[in-house]
Amino acid sequence: MNYRLPTLAILTTLTLVSCTSQNPNELAPLHTLKPGVCSEGTLCNAQLTRDASAGVRQLMGGDKKVMKFVLQQPVGPVGAMAWREIWIYDPDGNKQMLVMTFREDGAGSADFSIEKMNK
């Protein structure tokens, strides 16, 4: 009998499990993410994008262009999901990177936090 495929599947599963957060409903720490995992765009709906953009403008003190990238896909049950994005404020100038953490609040909306990344 050939045991290669099941062994490979088990090793792959163990590797994936060891690379994820201990609790599947929690976001993994940023330092555990592998390079190249971002995809351009946002998972926010129009209202959340407007609210978060207003927060970014208030924090940064201006109204520059913002590029958005999904960093971590949503984790957790519907209504309590959390995900992270990288928003680059003023990509043609100062290029300030911001870690945006979004968390659904269970009432049909979401809260967000903004953290500046060091250059």
N, C-alpha and C positions, 0 to 999 in steps of 0.2 A: 504494500500500500504506500501511497505517496502522502507524506505528512507535511510537505512544504507549504501548501496553501493555507491550511489551518494554522500552522506555526506562524507564518507571515501575518495572517489576520490577527492573531492574538498579540504578537509583538507590536503591530501597528496600533491596536486598540490600547495596549498598555502605554505606549508612547503618547498617544493623544490624551489619555486620562492623566498622565503625569504632568502634561504641559498645561492643563487647565486649572482653574481655581478649585479649591477644595469644595466649595459650595457652588453648585451650578447656577444659583440665583445671584451670585456676586460677580462683579467685574474683576478680572485678573489684574494684579498690579502692573503698572505700565512697564516696569523694568523686565517683565517676563515676555513681553511681546517681541516677535521676531521682526527684523527689518523687512520692509516691502509689503506689509499687511494692509496698508491704507488703500482706499479706493475713493476717487473723486466724487463729491456729492455730499448730500446730507440725508438723514433719515427723518428729519423734522418735518412736520406739516407746515403750511404757510404761516399760521399764527405763531407757532413756536419759533420758527425762523425769524419772524419780525421781533418777537419779544427778546430772543437771545441776541439778535443783531443790535437792538437798542441797548442791551446790557453791555455789549462789546464797545459800542460807541461811547457810552457813558464812562466805562473803565479807561478807554484809550484816549478820550478827549478829542475826538474828531469823527469824520465821516468818510473814511477811506474805503477802498474796495476790500472785500473779504473773500478768500477762497476757502472752500470747505472740503474736508476729507473725512470719511468714516474710518475710525481707528479700531474700534471694537464693536462687533455686532451685538445686538440686544441679547441680554440674558435675563432669566426670570420669567414668571408667568405673565400673561396678558394683564394689563392694568398695573403691573408692578415691575415692568421691564426697565433695564438700565443699559445705556450704551455710551461710548465715548467717541468724540470727533476731535480732529485738529482743525482749527480755523486759523488761517494766516491773514492777519490784519495788515493792510498796505503791502501786498506782495510785490509791488513794483518799486517800493522804497525801503522803509525800515524793516519790513518782514518780521513782525512780532508774531510768534506762534503762541496760540492759546489752546489749552486742553479744555474742551467743553464736555462736561459730564451731565448727561440727561437722565432723569428718573421719572417714570410715570407715577402719578400720585394716587391712582385708583379712582379719581373723580373725573376721568376723561381728559385730563390735562397732564402736564409734566413740569417738573422743576428743573433748573439747570444751575451749574456752578461753573465759574470761569477761573482757570489757573494759568498764569503766564509761565511759559517755558523759558529757561535760561538759554541765552544764545551761545 
